[in-house]
Amino acid sequence: MLYIYKVKGISMEPNYCSNDHVFCIKTKKIKVNDVVVLNHKIHGKIIKRVQSINENGLFVSGDNKAYDSFITNECQPIKSLVGRVFYKV
């Protein structure tokens, strides 16, 4: 399944900026450094970069080091993974 999302916010700058569109493919096969879309329990769909993966889930962060992302210290469950971003326009 293929999804298209519009980026909002500055947490993924400079690689993904507000109003960019990203194409996401539904998959559970991801690796460290992949950019993924997650369905966050409070904030809805978010785009982040995978920092680490373990049996409990994913740790992710934004690319913008000047912006403290709200989910950096939370383990995201694998079931929240929508898919992997593979293209941006």
N, C-alpha and C positions, 0 to 999 in steps of 0.2 A: 504494500500500500504506500502511496506517495502523498505527502502533505506539503502545503505551502503556508508559511507563517511570515508575518511582518514583525520585524524587530522593533522593540520599543525600549527606550532607556539607553544608558551609557555604560553599563557594566561590562559589555563585550567590546568596547572600542579599544583600539582602532580597527580591529579586524571585522567587526560587525557593528554597523552604526544604525541609529534610529532610522526607520523607514526603509532599510534594506529588506529584501524578501529572501527567505531561505527555503531551500527544498530539503525535505526530510524524508528518509525512507524508514519504514517500520522494520525494526530489527532488534534483537536482544544481543547480537554479536557486536560488541564494542570493545575498544581498547583505550588505554591511557592516552591522553591528548586528543581524542575524538571530541568534536563538538556535538552536543546532543540537545534534544528538546525533552524536557521533563514536565510531567503534570504535578506541580507542587500542591500540597494539601491546602495551602492558604492562598498562594499567589497565582494559581492557575498555571498555564503554559509558560515555561521559562527556557531560555537558551543558555547553556553553560559548557565549559570545557571540563572533561573528565581528568581528575588529578590522580585518583587511585580507585581500585576496585577490590572488594573483598566479599566474603560470603554473606555479609549483612547488607551490602548495597554499594553505592557509589559515593565518592566524595568529589565534589565539583567546585569550580571557581569561575569567576569572570576574568576576562583578559585585561581589563582596565585596572592596573595596580593602584591607581589613585582613588578608586572607588571601592569601598568595603561592601562586598556583596553579602546580603542577609543570610544566605544559605551555605556559606563557605565551611562552617563548622558542623553542619548537619549531615548525617549519613542519609542519602536518598535511597529509598527502597527500589530494587530492580523493577518492581511492578509499576513504578511511577515513570519509567522510561517510555517515551513515545517513539523515539527513533533517533537516528544519526543524521546530522546535517551533512549533505554532500555537495551543495552548490549554493551560491549567493548571487543575487542580482540587485 
